[in-house]
Amino acid sequence: GDLGPFNPGLPVEVPVWLAINLKQRQKCRLIPPEWMDVEKLEEIRDQERKEDTFTPMPSPYYMELTKLLLNYASDNIPKADEIRTLVKDTWDTRIAKLRLSADSFVRQQEAHAKLDNLTLMEINTIGTFLTQALDHMYKLRTNLQPGESAHSQDF
């Protein structure tokens, strides 16, 4: 693509892949996103722990961005270890909530679920389990319905 020209010392917004590439070649210093701050992440973590539902995250890619930026530019991010811990705590809280929600969903034999404020990565972690559970529930329901021939089988 056509990028640049870049002026030395002036911050510029570029795609993450380019920022990491330039950082690896020691051509730039990365500035973390606004939300990647210890105080803000503590607020997000505490809010997530308080609420029964999923709270909105500062970025739909918070986990991916944190991992990339801390792996390749932790020297440019103040309190990188604390940030890593806070994001991991938030992730663990959200995944625990998601597992409880999925368990409740399956136990109550629901037909649909509302996935507000979940990121794609979070949905992806539970996706296989949910699709298999729904498939089994469907098969059980169709086998229990009266009026079906006793000789029919799924192939």
LOFI-385499 format. One line per 4 residues: for each residue x, y, z of C-alpha. Coordinates in pm, whole numbers, always signed. Each point is the difference from the previous one (the first is absolute). Example, Ala and Ser with C-alpha at 12.3 -4.5 7.8 and 13.67 -1.06 7.14 Angstrom:
2
+1230 -450 +780 ~ +137 +344 -66
END
This chain:
155
+0 +0 +0 ~ +86 +364 -9 ~ +106 +113 +348 ~ +193 +300 +113
+187 +220 -19 ~ +66 -9 +371 ~ +152 +292 +186 ~ +244 -92 +279
-127 +68 +352 ~ -362 +60 -100 ~ -258 -258 +102 ~ -202 -151 -282
-277 -259 -1 ~ +85 -310 -205 ~ -136 -356 -19 ~ +120 -229 +279
+188 -227 -240 ~ +204 +296 -126 ~ +67 +135 +348 ~ +130 -337 +115
+210 -39 -314 ~ +157 +344 +48 ~ +54 -71 +371 ~ +176 -328 -79
+232 +188 -234 ~ +54 +261 +274 ~ -145 +276 -219 ~ -268 +121 +242
-133 +11 +351 ~ -353 -129 +57 ~ -254 +202 +194 ~ -255 -228 +168
-373 +66 -41 ~ -167 +226 +256 ~ -172 -288 +175 ~ +328 -186 +56
+54 +175 +331 ~ +14 -162 +345 ~ -273 +220 +154 ~ -240 -45 -292
+58 -374 -11 ~ -59 -29 +375 ~ -335 +178 -48 ~ -90 -236 -286
+97 -308 +204 ~ -194 +116 +306 ~ -306 +88 -208 ~ +10 -342 -167
+15 -172 +338 ~ -294 +203 +135 ~ -241 -47 -291 ~ -191 -317 -74
-3 +78 -371 ~ +294 +67 -229 ~ +121 +360 +5 ~ +119 +175 -316
+372 -31 -55 ~ +220 +293 -110 ~ +84 -179 -325 ~ -158 -299 -173
+358 -127 -34 ~ +125 +83 +350 ~ +154 -343 +58 ~ +170 -23 -339
+136 +356 +18 ~ +128 -48 +352 ~ +178 -320 -93 ~ +160 +149 -312
+105 +327 +159 ~ +138 -161 +315 ~ +188 -265 -199 ~ +162 +244 -242
+10 +335 +178 ~ -16 -54 +374 ~ +294 +241 +38 ~ -227 +278 -135
-290 -78 +234 ~ +18 +126 +358 ~ -83 -264 +264 ~ -20 -272 -265
-8 -285 +253 ~ -289 +156 +193 ~ -189 +54 -325 ~ +55 -360 -102
-135 -119 +337 ~ -303 +232 -10 ~ -98 -105 -352 ~ +44 -367 +92
-215 +49 +313 ~ -271 +167 -209 ~ +21 -279 -260 ~ -27 -269 +269
-303 +170 +155 ~ -174 +29 -336 ~ +75 -360 -99 ~ -129 -126 +337
-322 +199 -57 ~ -24 -139 -350 ~ +36 -357 +123 ~ -268 +54 +263
-229 +155 -260 ~ +59 -287 -242 ~ -62 -256 +274 ~ -326 +172 +97
-97 +28 -368 ~ +44 -373 -56 ~ -163 -105 +329 ~ -310 +209 -71
-10 -129 -360 ~ -27 +349 -143 ~ -46 +50 -373 ~ +196 +323 -36
+241 +221 +194 ~ +90 +367 +4 ~ +375 +62 -18 ~ +23 +371 +77
+345 +151 +58 ~ +196 -318 -73 ~ +304 +18 -225 ~ +54 -240 -288
+285 -172 +181 ~ -221 -61 +304 ~ -279 -139 -216 ~ +252 -218 -180
+116 -159 +326 ~ -350 -130 +75 ~ -124 -45 -358 ~ +89 -367 -48
-153 -103 +330 ~ -323 +189 -66 ~ -48 -127 -355 ~ +55 -360 +112
-235 +44 +298 ~ -269 +152 -221 ~ +41 -281 -251 ~ -44 -262 +274
-302 +185 +140 ~ -157 +11 -347 ~ +53 -373 -51 ~ -150 -78 +339
-303 +220 -66 ~ -67 -147 -344 ~ +30 -356 +134 ~ -251 +73 +278
-266 +153 -225 ~ -305 -227 -42 ~ -127 -106 -338 ~ +337 -86 -147
+53 -343 -140 ~ +194 -222 +234 ~ +204 -122 -294 ~ +138 +336 -119
+367 +67 +63 ~ +244 +283 -59 ~ +278 -78 -244
END
